[in-house]
Amino acid sequence: MPEFEILVKSVEGMRLSHESKEDSKVIFSLHASLSETERNPGSLALKFEIELNTQPAVAKISLTGTAIARGESEEILKLTTAKDGSDVPPILMQIYQKVYAIIYLLCGSLKIPYPEPGLLKTAQVRTDRDGEIPQPLQSEGKPQTA
């Protein structure tokens, strides 16, 4: 199993409406971008950008950073290839799982609804190789317990 190192370089959260509360009903849309920055035998470095928006427009959250996967070349290839028709490469799932705690804390601080930890069933992803995958994910925001 490959090892992951996630380095978050920037985090931005904006509350767009003072009328929203943590239990407000919203729909989240997630947009992600992955760009390969370095490939060596046994490792792959990617720049990532994740943006969460809400409908109605109550908040916007953006994260950027670098993800490094280390392991066998075949394992790394599996991480970058979407499977089971999900259109989401497993490496993006790993990145989202690692940064979810940051997103959760930011939402609590801004007093806005929390996205679900399993938000990535399908998402709109832009990669260097295959362009944009045109299925944006929408999920209703629900308060989460820590």
N, C-alpha and C positions, 0 to 999 in steps of 0.2 A: 504494500500500500504506500503511495507517495506521501511524503511529508510536505506540509504547507507552512509558509511564512507569509503573513499578511502585514503590510505596513500601511497604515492609514496616514495620508499626507495632509488632507484637509477635510473638514466637516463644516457644513453650513446648514443651519436650520432657520427658517423664517415663518413666523406666524403671520398669516395674511388677513386674518379676521379676528377681531376681539370678541366676537359672539360665540365662537366655538368653545366646547368644553371637552374634557377627556372622553366623555361618553357620547359625544355627537356622532351621528351616523354619517359616514363619508365612504366614498369609494376611492381606493388607492390605485394609482397606475405607476408602474415601475418601468423605468427605461435604463438600460445598462449598455455600456460600451467596454469592449475588451480589445486591447492592442498589444500584440506581441512586441516586446522590447529586446529580448535576448533569448537565444536558444543555444544550449550546449548539450553535449552528451550527458544525459542524466538530469537535466534541469531545464526549466522554462520560466521566464519572467514575463509577466503581463502587467500592463497599466490598466487599471479599471476605473470606471466612473459609474456611479449609481445615483439615479435621481428618482425620488418619490414625490409625486404630486397627488393632491386630493381633489375630489369633485363632491360637493362644491369646494371652491378654492379657499381652504382654511389654512393650508400649510404647504411648504416645499422644503424638502430635505435633500442635500447633495453630499456625496462622499467621493473622494478620489484617493487613489493609492496604488500600491504595487503588490502583486501576488507572485510568489515564487513557489513552484512545485519541483520537488526533487524525488527522483525514483528512476525506475527502468523506463526506457523510451516508449515501450508498448503501453505501460500504465499511464504515462503522461498523455499519449495520443488518445486513450480512452476518456481522459478527463476533458479534453477539448472537443470531443465529438458528442453531439446531442444524440440521445438514444430513445427508443420507445416512442417516437413521434412527439416528444415534449418540446423540441426546439430550444431547450435550455441546456447548454453544456454543463456537465457535472462540476466543472471548476467554478462556474458562477454560483452554483448552489453552495459550494464550500465557502466562497468569499462572503456571500450573504449571511450564512450561518455565523461566520466569525465577526462580522460587523453589526449583527442584529442588536447586540447589547448596547452599542453606541447609539443606534437609532432609538431603542427603547428609552434610554436615559434622556436623550434629547427631547423626545415627545413628552415625557413626564415634566421636564423642565419648562417646556413651552406651553404646557397645559392643553395639548392637542390630542386627538385620538391616536391610539397605538396601532400600527400595522400588525398583521398576524405573522408569527415566525415562519409559517409555511407559505408565504406570499408567492414564492417562485414555483408555481405549477407550470405556468407558461409565462413568458415575458417578452418584451420587445428588446432584442439584443442586437447590437451592431458589433461586428467583428471585422478584422482586416480581410479575412478570406472570403466570407460568404455574404457580405452586405447586411442589409437589415432584414430581420425576421418580422413579418408584419402582424404578429398577434400580441397586442398589448394586454397585460394582465390587469384585471380589475377584481378587487376584493373588498368586501365591506369591512370597515374598521370596527373593531370591537375592543373594549377594554381588556387588557391582559393582566394576569396576576404573575408576580415575580416568583 
